[in-house]
Amino acid sequence: MPQIIPIRDLKNTSEISQMCQESDEPIFITKNGYGDMVIMSMKLFEEKMFMLDVYNKLIAAEEQIAEGKVLAGNTSLKSIREKYNV
């Protein structure tokens, strides 16, 4: 379940840092009762960015398949073997 804290609680930085390290989700910061910011640990941020990259590569691959820009596996391997004399 996501954690939601008011912006005034950001004064206690060590507690917020600990919350970020212990949480597997971003922490949402509110200002005047409305969403304002999101904070998370570096580890979680890197994981999210990695997964975003994976999703983008999958989308690109699906687009290539839809456009017919694919080669048969045997053809690709044969081309590589010929190019590098393997």
C-alpha positions as CSV (number, residue, x, y, z in Angstrom):
1,M,0.0,0.0,0.0
2,P,1.5,3.4,-0.9
3,Q,2.6,5.7,1.8
4,I,1.4,9.3,1.7
5,I,2.9,12.0,3.9
6,P,2.4,15.7,4.1
7,I,5.2,18.0,2.9
8,R,5.8,19.3,6.5
9,D,7.1,15.8,7.5
10,L,10.1,16.2,5.1
11,K,11.9,18.2,7.9
12,N,12.9,14.8,9.4
13,T,15.2,13.7,6.6
14,S,16.7,10.7,8.3
15,E,13.2,9.2,9.0
16,I,12.1,9.9,5.4
17,S,15.3,8.3,4.1
18,Q,14.7,5.2,6.3
19,M,11.1,5.0,5.0
20,C,12.4,5.1,1.4
21,Q,14.9,2.4,2.0
22,E,12.3,0.1,3.7
23,S,9.6,0.7,1.1
24,D,9.2,-1.2,-2.2
25,E,7.0,1.6,-3.5
26,P,7.4,5.3,-4.0
27,I,6.3,7.6,-1.2
28,F,3.8,10.3,-2.2
29,I,4.2,13.8,-0.7
30,T,1.1,16.0,-0.4
31,K,0.9,19.8,-0.1
32,N,-2.3,21.4,1.1
33,G,-4.0,18.0,0.7
34,Y,-3.0,17.5,-3.0
35,G,-0.4,15.4,-4.6
36,D,2.9,17.3,-5.0
37,M,5.9,15.0,-5.2
38,V,7.1,11.4,-5.2
39,I,10.3,10.2,-3.6
40,M,11.9,6.8,-3.6
41,S,15.2,5.1,-2.8
42,M,18.0,5.0,-5.5
43,K,17.6,1.2,-5.6
44,L,13.9,1.4,-6.4
45,F,14.5,4.2,-8.9
46,E,17.1,2.1,-10.8
47,E,14.8,-0.9,-10.8
48,K,12.0,1.2,-12.2
49,M,14.2,2.7,-14.9
50,F,15.5,-0.7,-15.9
51,M,12.0,-2.0,-16.3
52,L,11.0,1.1,-18.3
53,D,13.9,0.3,-20.6
54,V,12.8,-3.3,-20.9
55,Y,9.2,-2.2,-21.8
56,N,10.5,0.3,-24.4
57,K,12.6,-2.4,-26.0
58,L,9.6,-4.8,-26.1
59,I,7.5,-2.1,-27.7
60,A,10.2,-1.5,-30.3
61,A,10.5,-5.2,-31.0
62,E,6.7,-5.6,-31.4
63,E,6.7,-2.7,-33.9
64,Q,9.5,-4.3,-35.9
65,I,7.5,-7.5,-36.0
66,A,4.4,-5.7,-37.1
67,E,6.4,-4.0,-39.9
68,G,7.9,-7.3,-41.0
69,K,11.4,-6.2,-40.1
70,V,12.4,-9.7,-38.8
71,L,14.8,-12.4,-40.0
72,A,14.5,-16.1,-39.6
73,G,16.8,-17.4,-36.9
74,N,18.7,-19.7,-39.3
75,T,19.3,-16.9,-41.7
76,S,20.6,-14.6,-39.0
77,L,23.0,-17.3,-37.6
78,K,24.2,-18.1,-41.1
79,S,24.9,-14.4,-41.8
80,I,26.8,-14.0,-38.6
81,R,28.9,-17.2,-39.2
82,E,29.8,-16.0,-42.6
83,K,30.7,-12.5,-41.5
84,Y,33.0,-13.7,-38.6
85,N,34.1,-17.0,-40.2
86,V,32.8,-19.1,-37.3
